[in-house]
């Protein structure tokens, strides 16, 4: 098996998304926390990069939506954090 650089980025991205999900299920992260959102954002972005090698429209749509939703969650969390300075 000969993996290209974009394959490695996709593998790392997949591991990031899976780690985020596992840590959420294990109670180690919250779904609206910045770490969870960033793992999802960069993980999905990595999978998108891997599509350079072989494009797949269904994976593209899924991961593009994942990036958009993660970005929305980050912006939403940052806005709500500004309104509540005592939040940890």
N, C-alpha and C positions, 0 to 999 in steps of 0.2 A: 504494500500500500504506500503510495507516494502522496503525501499531504503537502499542499501548497500553504503559503503564509495565510491566505484568507480562510483556509480550512481550520488552521490553528486558532484564529480569531473567533471563528464560529464555535469551536469546541469550548473555548474559554467563556464565550457568551452563554452557551447552553448551560455550562456549569454554574455560572453566576445566577441565571434564572432559577435553576434547580435549588441552589443554595438558599436563595431568597425564600422560595416556597417552603423548603424544609425548615429554615429558621423561624418562619412565621408559624408553621404547624407545631413546632417544638416550643413555642411561646417565648423565643429568644428575641424576636423582633415584633414590632406592631405594624399593621398594614398601612398606617399613615405616617410611619417614621421615614426619615430621610434616607437612612441606610437601605431599607427595603426598596424604596422607590429608585434609588440610584443603582442598586443591583439589577433591578428589572430594566431600567433605562439602558444601561451600558450592556447588559446581557443581550437584550433584544437587538441593540445596535450591532453587536458582534455577530449575531446570526444574520442580520441584514448584509453585513460585509461579506459573509461566507457565500452569499448568493452570486457574488462575482464569478465564482467557479462554475456554477450551474444554476441558472435562474429557475425559480419555482414560484408561480404567481400566488398560490395559496399560502405558502410560507411568507412571501413578501407581504401580503395583506395582513396576516396575523401579526407579524413582527412590527410592521409599520404602525398598526393599531396599538400594539404593546408599548412602543416608544411614545406615541401620542398620549396615551392614557397615563403612563408613568410621568411624562412631562407635566401633564395637567395636575397630577397628584402632588408633584413637587411644588408647583406654583401655588396651588391651593393651601398646602401645608405652610408655605412661607408667608402667605397672606394672613392666615389664621394665627400664625405665631407672632406676627407684628401686633395684632389686636390684643393678644394676651401675653404680656411680658413675664408673668409668673410661671409660664408653662415650661416644663422640662423636657 
